[in-house]
Amino acid sequence: MYPAIALNTDGNGAIVFSLSSPHNFPSSAFVSVEGTTISPIHISREGNEPEDGFTGYPEFGGAGIARWGDYSAAAVNNVDNTIWMATEYIPDLARTAFANWATYITRWQP
């Protein structure tokens, strides 16, 4: 969901995004890009719990649709051509009254 893309001066880089599925709690993930080749999905940080920030659950007053995964960023370090990426995931930490998400930062050396 909501990816961010960064390519270094060699034309290599990554696409970072939040990953969620029936088999994955919301997780931090990316694919590497080398020329025109895209890698399989790498999970940087696996999520540990279901999303329940601004609740999407009707039983708890939500409309059945949660707001999720809309914060991703990627940038190139011009000194060593590494890619730095950040995106949302659900950690195994105590939640606040309105959210249970966190940001995970990944450094990738293409």
N, C-alpha and C positions, 0 to 999 in steps of 0.2 A: 504494500500500500504506500502511496505517496513517495516515490523514489527520489533520490538525488544522485547526480552523476558527476564524476571528476575524472579527467584524463590528464596524464602528465605530458611532458614535452616529447616523450617517446611514442605517444599515442596509446599508451596503456593506462588502465585505471580500473574503476569499479563503479557499480551501481548499488547503492545501499537502500534498504527498505525494511518495513516491518512485515513479518510473515505470520500469518494466522491461517489455520485450517481445522477441520474436524479432528486432526491428529496432533496439532501443535497449538499450545497456548501462544499468545502474541509474543514473538521473538524478534531479536535483532538479526538481520541476515544481509548478505550481499552476494553478487556475482562479480567475478573479475572479467575485465575486458582486455584482450591482447589482440590488437589489430581488429579483425572482424570476427574473432572467436570469443564466445561467451562461455564461461565455466559453468559447471553445475552450481547449485545454490550452496553457499557456505553459511552455516548458522554460527554467528559470532557469540551470541548469548541466548541460550534457550529460555523461553518464558516458563514460569512456574505455576501460574494461576490464571483463571479466566479474567478477562477485562471486566471491570465494574467501576469505572470512574464516574462520569455523569450517567448514571445507570441506564442501560438499555433494556433492562428486565422489567416487563409490565407489572410483575408482582411487587416491585419496589418503586412504582410510580413512574417508570420510564415508558417511552413510546415504542419500545421494541427495537430501536436502532441506536447503537452506541456511537459516539464520536471517538474515532480511534485512528492512530497511525499517521497523523498529519504533520509530524515533525521529523524531517530527515535533513541532513546536511552532509556535504562532502567537499573536501578541499585538498589541494596539492601543496606539499612542502617543496618549494623550488630548490632547496639546498640538496636534498637527497632523492627527489622524485617520489617520495612515499605518498600514499593517499590516506587521509584521515577522514573517518566517517562517523556520524552519530545518528541514532534513531531510537525509537521507543520500543520498550519491551515490558513485560510484567514480571517483576522480581519476586523473590520470596521474602519481602520485607513488610513491615507493618504499614498498613494503608492509612491515608488521611481520611477525613470525612467525605471528600469528594473524588478521590483518585487513588489508584493503586499502580500507577505506571512509573517508569524511571527511564533515564536516558543511558544508552550504552555507547561507548566510544571505541572504535576499532582502528588500528593502524595497519595498513596493508602495504607491503613492499612488492610491487609487480615484478 
